[in-house]
Amino acid sequence: MYGHSDEFAFHVAKNLLHIRDLQATLLHLCGDHERFTHRHQGLDFKRTDVELASVVNSILA
């Protein structure tokens, strides 16, 4: 479990984590998350999207 929500589970109260950061963390366990791409309509796309994704080391600890 990572983070906390309010008493109604409506808002994040602590440790907000975006899905692209979670994906970058999981792909980090397989290697470099920046390196993994997939080809779609002739273009290479990163698995962690075009926006900056960062590995959350506190999940791995």
Distance bins in CASP14 RR format, pairs under 12 A and 6 or more apart:
PFRMAT RR
TARGET T0000
AUTHOR 0000-0000-0000
RMODE 2
METHOD distances of the structure
MODEL  1
1 14 0 0 0 0 0 1 0 0 0 0 0
1 15 0 0 0 0 1 0 0 0 0 0 0
1 17 0 0 0 0 0 1 0 0 0 0 0
1 59 0 0 0 0 0 1 0 0 0 0 0
2 12 0 0 0 0 0 1 0 0 0 0 0
2 14 0 0 0 0 1 0 0 0 0 0 0
2 15 1 0 1 0 0 0 0 0 0 0 0
2 16 0 0 0 0 0 1 0 0 0 0 0
2 17 1 0 0 1 0 0 0 0 0 0 0
2 21 0 0 0 0 0 1 0 0 0 0 0
2 22 0 0 0 0 1 0 0 0 0 0 0
2 25 0 0 0 0 1 0 0 0 0 0 0
2 56 1 0 0 1 0 0 0 0 0 0 0
2 57 0 0 0 0 0 1 0 0 0 0 0
2 58 1 0 0 1 0 0 0 0 0 0 0
2 59 1 0 1 0 0 0 0 0 0 0 0
2 60 0 0 0 0 0 1 0 0 0 0 0
2 61 0 0 0 0 0 1 0 0 0 0 0
3 9 0 0 0 0 0 1 0 0 0 0 0
3 11 0 0 0 0 0 1 0 0 0 0 0
3 12 1 0 0 1 0 0 0 0 0 0 0
3 13 1 0 0 1 0 0 0 0 0 0 0
3 14 1 0 1 0 0 0 0 0 0 0 0
3 15 1 1 0 0 0 0 0 0 0 0 0
3 16 0 0 0 0 1 0 0 0 0 0 0
3 17 1 0 0 1 0 0 0 0 0 0 0
3 22 0 0 0 0 0 1 0 0 0 0 0
3 56 0 0 0 0 0 1 0 0 0 0 0
3 58 0 0 0 0 1 0 0 0 0 0 0
3 59 0 0 0 0 1 0 0 0 0 0 0
4 11 0 0 0 0 0 1 0 0 0 0 0
4 12 1 0 0 1 0 0 0 0 0 0 0
4 13 1 0 1 0 0 0 0 0 0 0 0
4 14 1 0 1 0 0 0 0 0 0 0 0
4 15 1 0 0 1 0 0 0 0 0 0 0
4 16 0 0 0 0 0 1 0 0 0 0 0
4 17 0 0 0 0 0 1 0 0 0 0 0
5 11 1 0 0 1 0 0 0 0 0 0 0
5 12 1 0 1 0 0 0 0 0 0 0 0
5 13 1 0 1 0 0 0 0 0 0 0 0
5 14 0 0 0 0 1 0 0 0 0 0 0
5 15 0 0 0 0 0 1 0 0 0 0 0
5 16 0 0 0 0 0 1 0 0 0 0 0
5 17 0 0 0 0 0 1 0 0 0 0 0
6 12 1 0 0 1 0 0 0 0 0 0 0
6 13 1 0 1 0 0 0 0 0 0 0 0
6 14 0 0 0 0 1 0 0 0 0 0 0
7 13 0 0 0 0 1 0 0 0 0 0 0
12 18 0 0 0 0 0 1 0 0 0 0 0
14 58 0 0 0 0 0 1 0 0 0 0 0
15 21 0 0 0 0 0 1 0 0 0 0 0
15 22 0 0 0 0 0 1 0 0 0 0 0
15 56 0 0 0 0 1 0 0 0 0 0 0
15 58 0 0 0 0 1 0 0 0 0 0 0
15 59 0 0 0 0 1 0 0 0 0 0 0
16 22 0 0 0 0 0 1 0 0 0 0 0
16 56 0 0 0 0 0 1 0 0 0 0 0
17 23 0 0 0 0 0 1 0 0 0 0 0
17 24 0 0 0 0 0 1 0 0 0 0 0
17 25 0 0 0 0 1 0 0 0 0 0 0
17 26 0 0 0 0 0 1 0 0 0 0 0
17 53 0 0 0 0 0 1 0 0 0 0 0
17 54 0 0 0 0 0 1 0 0 0 0 0
17 55 0 0 0 0 0 1 0 0 0 0 0
17 56 1 0 0 1 0 0 0 0 0 0 0
17 58 0 0 0 0 1 0 0 0 0 0 0
17 59 0 0 0 0 1 0 0 0 0 0 0
18 24 0 0 0 0 1 0 0 0 0 0 0
18 25 0 0 0 0 0 1 0 0 0 0 0
18 48 0 0 0 0 0 1 0 0 0 0 0
18 49 0 0 0 0 1 0 0 0 0 0 0
18 51 0 0 0 0 1 0 0 0 0 0 0
18 52 0 0 0 0 0 1 0 0 0 0 0
18 53 1 0 0 1 0 0 0 0 0 0 0
18 54 0 0 0 0 1 0 0 0 0 0 0
18 56 0 0 0 0 1 0 0 0 0 0 0
19 25 0 0 0 0 0 1 0 0 0 0 0
19 26 0 0 0 0 0 1 0 0 0 0 0
19 47 0 0 0 0 0 1 0 0 0 0 0
19 48 0 0 0 0 1 0 0 0 0 0 0
19 49 0 0 0 0 1 0 0 0 0 0 0
19 51 0 0 0 0 0 1 0 0 0 0 0
19 53 0 0 0 0 1 0 0 0 0 0 0
19 56 0 0 0 0 0 1 0 0 0 0 0
20 26 0 0 0 0 0 1 0 0 0 0 0
20 27 0 0 0 0 0 1 0 0 0 0 0
20 33 0 0 0 0 1 0 0 0 0 0 0
20 46 0 0 0 0 1 0 0 0 0 0 0
20 47 0 0 0 0 1 0 0 0 0 0 0
20 48 1 0 1 0 0 0 0 0 0 0 0
20 49 1 0 1 0 0 0 0 0 0 0 0
20 50 0 0 0 0 1 0 0 0 0 0 0
20 51 1 0 0 1 0 0 0 0 0 0 0
20 52 0 0 0 0 1 0 0 0 0 0 0
20 53 1 0 1 0 0 0 0 0 0 0 0
20 54 0 0 0 0 1 0 0 0 0 0 0
20 55 0 0 0 0 0 1 0 0 0 0 0
20 56 0 0 0 0 0 1 0 0 0 0 0
21 27 0 0 0 0 0 1 0 0 0 0 0
21 28 0 0 0 0 0 1 0 0 0 0 0
21 33 0 0 0 0 0 1 0 0 0 0 0
21 48 0 0 0 0 1 0 0 0 0 0 0
21 49 0 0 0 0 0 1 0 0 0 0 0
21 51 0 0 0 0 0 1 0 0 0 0 0
21 52 0 0 0 0 1 0 0 0 0 0 0
21 53 1 0 1 0 0 0 0 0 0 0 0
21 54 1 0 1 0 0 0 0 0 0 0 0
21 55 1 0 0 1 0 0 0 0 0 0 0
21 56 1 0 1 0 0 0 0 0 0 0 0
21 57 0 0 0 0 0 1 0 0 0 0 0
21 58 0 0 0 0 0 1 0 0 0 0 0
21 59 0 0 0 0 1 0 0 0 0 0 0
22 28 0 0 0 0 0 1 0 0 0 0 0
22 29 0 0 0 0 0 1 0 0 0 0 0
22 33 0 0 0 0 0 1 0 0 0 0 0
22 47 0 0 0 0 0 1 0 0 0 0 0
22 48 0 0 0 0 1 0 0 0 0 0 0
22 49 0 0 0 0 0 1 0 0 0 0 0
22 53 0 0 0 0 1 0 0 0 0 0 0
22 54 0 0 0 0 0 1 0 0 0 0 0
22 55 0 0 0 0 1 0 0 0 0 0 0
22 56 1 0 0 1 0 0 0 0 0 0 0
22 59 0 0 0 0 1 0 0 0 0 0 0
22 60 0 0 0 0 0 1 0 0 0 0 0
23 29 0 0 0 0 0 1 0 0 0 0 0
23 30 0 0 0 0 0 1 0 0 0 0 0
23 33 1 0 0 1 0 0 0 0 0 0 0
23 34 0 0 0 0 0 1 0 0 0 0 0
23 36 0 0 0 0 1 0 0 0 0 0 0
23 46 0 0 0 0 1 0 0 0 0 0 0
23 47 1 0 0 1 0 0 0 0 0 0 0
23 48 1 0 1 0 0 0 0 0 0 0 0
23 49 0 0 0 0 1 0 0 0 0 0 0
23 51 0 0 0 0 0 1 0 0 0 0 0
23 53 1 0 0 1 0 0 0 0 0 0 0
23 54 0 0 0 0 0 1 0 0 0 0 0
23 55 0 0 0 0 0 1 0 0 0 0 0
23 56 0 0 0 0 0 1 0 0 0 0 0
23 59 0 0 0 0 0 1 0 0 0 0 0
24 30 0 0 0 0 0 1 0 0 0 0 0
24 31 0 0 0 0 0 1 0 0 0 0 0
24 32 0 0 0 0 0 1 0 0 0 0 0
24 33 1 0 1 0 0 0 0 0 0 0 0
24 34 0 0 0 0 1 0 0 0 0 0 0
24 35 0 0 0 0 0 1 0 0 0 0 0
24 36 0 0 0 0 1 0 0 0 0 0 0
24 46 0 0 0 0 1 0 0 0 0 0 0
24 47 0 0 0 0 1 0 0 0 0 0 0
24 48 1 0 1 0 0 0 0 0 0 0 0
24 49 0 0 0 0 1 0 0 0 0 0 0
24 51 0 0 0 0 0 1 0 0 0 0 0
24 52 0 0 0 0 1 0 0 0 0 0 0
24 53 1 1 0 0 0 0 0 0 0 0 0
24 54 1 0 0 1 0 0 0 0 0 0 0
24 55 1 0 1 0 0 0 0 0 0 0 0
24 56 1 0 0 1 0 0 0 0 0 0 0
24 57 0 0 0 0 0 1 0 0 0 0 0
24 59 0 0 0 0 0 1 0 0 0 0 0
24 60 0 0 0 0 0 1 0 0 0 0 0
25 31 0 0 0 0 0 1 0 0 0 0 0
25 33 1 0 0 1 0 0 0 0 0 0 0
25 47 0 0 0 0 0 1 0 0 0 0 0
25 48 0 0 0 0 1 0 0 0 0 0 0
25 53 0 0 0 0 1 0 0 0 0 0 0
25 54 0 0 0 0 1 0 0 0 0 0 0
25 55 1 0 1 0 0 0 0 0 0 0 0
25 56 1 0 1 0 0 0 0 0 0 0 0
25 57 0 0 0 0 1 0 0 0 0 0 0
25 58 0 0 0 0 1 0 0 0 0 0 0
25 59 1 0 1 0 0 0 0 0 0 0 0
25 60 1 0 0 1 0 0 0 0 0 0 0
25 61 0 0 0 0 0 1 0 0 0 0 0
26 33 0 0 0 0 1 0 0 0 0 0 0
26 36 0 0 0 0 0 1 0 0 0 0 0
26 47 0 0 0 0 1 0 0 0 0 0 0
26 48 0 0 0 0 1 0 0 0 0 0 0
26 53 0 0 0 0 0 1 0 0 0 0 0
26 55 0 0 0 0 1 0 0 0 0 0 0
26 56 0 0 0 0 0 1 0 0 0 0 0
26 59 0 0 0 0 1 0 0 0 0 0 0
26 60 0 0 0 0 1 0 0 0 0 0 0
27 33 1 1 0 0 0 0 0 0 0 0 0
27 34 0 0 0 0 1 0 0 0 0 0 0
27 35 0 0 0 0 1 0 0 0 0 0 0
27 36 1 0 1 0 0 0 0 0 0 0 0
27 37 0 0 0 0 0 1 0 0 0 0 0
27 38 0 0 0 0 0 1 0 0 0 0 0
27 46 0 0 0 0 1 0 0 0 0 0 0
27 47 1 0 1 0 0 0 0 0 0 0 0
27 48 1 0 0 1 0 0 0 0 0 0 0
27 49 0 0 0 0 0 1 0 0 0 0 0
27 53 0 0 0 0 1 0 0 0 0 0 0
27 54 0 0 0 0 0 1 0 0 0 0 0
27 55 0 0 0 0 1 0 0 0 0 0 0
27 56 0 0 0 0 0 1 0 0 0 0 0
28 34 0 0 0 0 1 0 0 0 0 0 0
28 35 0 0 0 0 0 1 0 0 0 0 0
28 36 0 0 0 0 0 1 0 0 0 0 0
28 47 0 0 0 0 0 1 0 0 0 0 0
28 48 0 0 0 0 1 0 0 0 0 0 0
28 53 0 0 0 0 1 0 0 0 0 0 0
28 54 0 0 0 0 1 0 0 0 0 0 0
28 55 1 0 1 0 0 0 0 0 0 0 0
28 56 0 0 0 0 1 0 0 0 0 0 0
28 57 0 0 0 0 1 0 0 0 0 0 0
28 59 0 0 0 0 1 0 0 0 0 0 0
28 60 1 0 0 1 0 0 0 0 0 0 0
29 36 0 0 0 0 0 1 0 0 0 0 0
29 55 0 0 0 0 1 0 0 0 0 0 0
29 56 0 0 0 0 0 1 0 0 0 0 0
29 57 0 0 0 0 0 1 0 0 0 0 0
29 59 0 0 0 0 0 1 0 0 0 0 0
29 60 1 0 0 1 0 0 0 0 0 0 0
30 36 1 0 0 1 0 0 0 0 0 0 0
30 47 0 0 0 0 1 0 0 0 0 0 0
30 55 0 0 0 0 0 1 0 0 0 0 0
31 47 0 0 0 0 0 1 0 0 0 0 0
31 55 0 0 0 0 0 1 0 0 0 0 0
32 46 0 0 0 0 0 1 0 0 0 0 0
32 47 0 0 0 0 0 1 0 0 0 0 0
32 48 0 0 0 0 0 1 0 0 0 0 0
32 53 0 0 0 0 0 1 0 0 0 0 0
32 55 0 0 0 0 1 0 0 0 0 0 0
33 46 1 0 0 1 0 0 0 0 0 0 0
33 47 1 0 0 1 0 0 0 0 0 0 0
33 48 1 0 1 0 0 0 0 0 0 0 0
33 49 0 0 0 0 0 1 0 0 0 0 0
33 52 0 0 0 0 0 1 0 0 0 0 0
33 53 1 0 0 1 0 0 0 0 0 0 0
33 54 0 0 0 0 1 0 0 0 0 0 0
33 55 1 0 0 1 0 0 0 0 0 0 0
33 56 0 0 0 0 0 1 0 0 0 0 0
34 44 0 0 0 0 0 1 0 0 0 0 0
34 46 1 0 0 1 0 0 0 0 0 0 0
34 47 0 0 0 0 1 0 0 0 0 0 0
34 48 1 0 0 1 0 0 0 0 0 0 0
34 49 0 0 0 0 0 1 0 0 0 0 0
34 50 0 0 0 0 0 1 0 0 0 0 0
34 52 0 0 0 0 0 1 0 0 0 0 0
34 53 0 0 0 0 1 0 0 0 0 0 0
34 54 0 0 0 0 0 1 0 0 0 0 0
34 55 0 0 0 0 0 1 0 0 0 0 0
35 44 0 0 0 0 0 1 0 0 0 0 0
35 46 0 0 0 0 1 0 0 0 0 0 0
35 47 0 0 0 0 1 0 0 0 0 0 0
35 48 0 0 0 0 0 1 0 0 0 0 0
36 44 0 0 0 0 0 1 0 0 0 0 0
36 45 0 0 0 0 1 0 0 0 0 0 0
36 46 1 0 0 1 0 0 0 0 0 0 0
36 47 1 0 1 0 0 0 0 0 0 0 0
36 48 1 0 0 1 0 0 0 0 0 0 0
36 49 0 0 0 0 0 1 0 0 0 0 0
36 53 0 0 0 0 0 1 0 0 0 0 0
37 43 0 0 0 0 1 0 0 0 0 0 0
37 44 1 0 1 0 0 0 0 0 0 0 0
37 45 1 0 0 1 0 0 0 0 0 0 0
37 46 1 0 1 0 0 0 0 0 0 0 0
37 47 1 0 0 1 0 0 0 0 0 0 0
37 48 0 0 0 0 1 0 0 0 0 0 0
37 49 0 0 0 0 0 1 0 0 0 0 0
37 50 0 0 0 0 0 1 0 0 0 0 0
38 44 1 0 0 1 0 0 0 0 0 0 0
38 45 1 0 1 0 0 0 0 0 0 0 0
38 46 0 0 0 0 1 0 0 0 0 0 0
38 47 1 0 0 1 0 0 0 0 0 0 0
38 48 0 0 0 0 0 1 0 0 0 0 0
38 49 0 0 0 0 0 1 0 0 0 0 0
39 45 1 0 0 1 0 0 0 0 0 0 0
39 46 0 0 0 0 0 1 0 0 0 0 0
40 46 0 0 0 0 0 1 0 0 0 0 0
40 47 0 0 0 0 0 1 0 0 0 0 0
43 50 0 0 0 0 0 1 0 0 0 0 0
44 50 0 0 0 0 0 1 0 0 0 0 0
46 52 0 0 0 0 0 1 0 0 0 0 0
46 53 0 0 0 0 1 0 0 0 0 0 0
47 53 0 0 0 0 1 0 0 0 0 0 0
48 54 0 0 0 0 1 0 0 0 0 0 0
48 55 0 0 0 0 1 0 0 0 0 0 0
55 61 0 0 0 0 0 1 0 0 0 0 0
END
